[in-house]
Amino acid sequence: MRFYTEDKKLLTLIKTQGGKFISAKCFNDKALTNKDLEETDKLKSISQAIKYLQEICLKK
């Protein structure tokens, strides 16, 4: 699964299994932690997940 920023740039690549995120990597090669993946699974909508991923991946 791929998520993109509003300007169409790749944000995150995510691997899923059984409807859950099992691994994810930001465009800048930062890997999400298990805690990050668990938090993302708890979110109720794709837009919330994208916002959360942006906070992690775009953090400087």
C-alpha positions as CSV (number, residue, x, y, z in Angstrom):
1,M,0.0,0.0,0.0
2,R,1.3,3.5,-0.8
3,F,0.3,6.8,0.7
4,Y,1.1,10.1,-1.1
5,T,1.3,13.7,0.0
6,E,-1.2,16.3,-1.3
7,D,1.4,17.3,-3.9
8,K,1.5,13.7,-5.2
9,K,4.9,12.8,-3.7
10,L,5.4,9.4,-2.1
11,L,5.0,9.6,1.7
12,T,5.0,6.0,2.9
13,L,5.2,2.4,1.7
14,I,3.2,0.0,3.9
15,K,3.0,-3.8,4.0
16,T,-0.2,-5.2,5.4
17,Q,-1.3,-8.7,6.4
18,G,-4.8,-9.6,7.5
19,G,-5.9,-6.0,7.4
20,K,-3.2,-4.8,9.8
21,F,0.0,-2.8,9.0
22,I,3.0,-5.1,9.6
23,S,5.8,-2.8,8.3
24,A,6.1,0.7,6.9
25,K,8.9,2.9,5.6
26,C,8.8,6.6,5.0
27,F,10.0,8.2,1.7
28,N,13.2,9.3,3.6
29,D,14.0,5.6,4.6
30,K,12.8,6.1,8.2
31,A,11.1,2.9,9.3
32,L,8.1,3.1,11.5
33,T,8.3,1.5,14.9
34,N,5.9,-1.2,16.1
35,K,4.3,1.5,18.3
36,D,3.7,3.7,15.3
37,L,2.1,0.8,13.4
38,E,-0.2,0.0,16.3
39,E,-1.3,3.6,16.6
40,T,-2.0,3.7,12.8
41,D,-4.1,0.6,13.1
42,K,-6.2,2.2,15.8
43,L,-7.2,5.2,13.6
44,K,-10.8,5.1,12.2
45,S,-10.2,6.6,8.8
46,I,-7.6,6.7,6.0
47,S,-7.4,10.5,6.3
48,Q,-6.5,10.2,10.0
49,A,-3.9,7.6,9.1
50,I,-2.4,9.8,6.4
51,K,-2.2,12.8,8.8
52,Y,-0.5,10.6,11.5
53,L,2.0,9.3,8.9
54,Q,2.7,12.8,7.8
55,E,3.5,13.8,11.4
56,I,6.0,10.9,11.6
57,C,7.6,11.0,8.1
58,L,7.8,14.8,7.6
59,K,9.2,15.5,11.0
60,K,12.6,17.1,10.8
